[in-house]
Amino acid sequence: MCRPAVFKELEHRGATVALVPFSGRAGAGGRTDTIKLLRLEGGELVEVERWSSRDELCFALEAPIWDRYGTFVGHPRVVGAVIWSTEDRSVLIRGRRGDSSFEELAA
């Protein structure tokens, strides 16, 4: 599923943000947690949907993690989230790598 299709599906589901929590490190690999779809309502994010099923949208939402970290070989413990925003069509990876915080746009 390509990025434009992911954003279109998020909008179809009424979401403005998709949040994909993840963690991983060298020797242990990586994992994702329950994905949350959210929408902005009255200045606050409210949950639209959550799931952990393994479907095409789930794989597409997780893809920036595996594209960036692969199997986490050579990485200290990394904990964070991929944040998909339909508003500006951005995909942000935010979290902690070892003792340092980071924030980067997904390629």
N, C-alpha and C positions, 0 to 999 in steps of 0.2 A: 504494500500500500504506500503510495508516494505521499509526500507532505501535503500537497494541496488536497488530496483525497482525505487525509487525516483531519485537516481543519474543517473540511466540508462535513464530515461525519460528526465531529464534535458539535458544530453548529446545528446539525440535524437533531442531535440529542439534547439541544438546549444548553450546552455548556460553553462557557467563555474561557475556562481554564481546565487543563488536565494535570493532575499531580501524580507523579510516578516515583514513590520512595524507593531507594536502593541502598545497598551496602556491599562491600567486597574488599578483598585484600589478596596479596600474593599468597599462594599456597592453599587458599580457601575458596577462590573463585568469587563469583558475585551472585546476588539474589535481588529480586524485587519484592515489594510488599503490595498490599491492596491498592489498586489504582482508584483515585477519586476524580470524578468529573464535578466541576463546580460552576456556578454562574454568579455574576455580580447582581445583587438585589438590594436596593436601598443602601448602597455604599458598603455592603458586606458580602463576602463570599458564602454562598449556601450550597450544600451538597445536592447534586442532581442525581448522581448514580455512583455506586462503587461496585467493584467486582475484581475477582482474581482468576476468572476463567481464562483459558488460553485460546483466544480467537485472533483473527487477523488484526483487529484494531489494537488489541493488547500488545501483540508483537511489534506493531508499528510505533506505538507509544513508548515501548521499551528500547527500541532500536538505537537511539542516541547514546544509551549507556554502553551497549556492546560495541558500537562504533568507536566510542572514546576510550574505553578501558579494556576491550577484548575479554580475556579471562582474568584480568587484574594482575597478570604477571609483572613483577617489578614495582608494584604499587604498595605503599603502606595502606593501612586501613582507610577506606574512603566511605563516607556516609553522606547521603544527600538526596536530592530529588531532581527529576527532570520536570520542568514546568512548561507546558504548552499553552500559549496565549493566542486565542483567536482574534483578539482585538488588534494586535500588531503583527500577527503571523510569526511570532518568535518562538524559539525553543531554547530555554535557558537551563543550564545545569548548575545547581547551587549546592554547596555543602562544605564538608571538612575533609581534607586530605592530611592524615597524620594530625599535627597540631595546628594546621593552617586552614583558615576559611578560604573559599574560592567561589567565584561566580564567572561562568563563561558561556558564550553563545555556542550552541551545538552547530557543528559544521553541516 
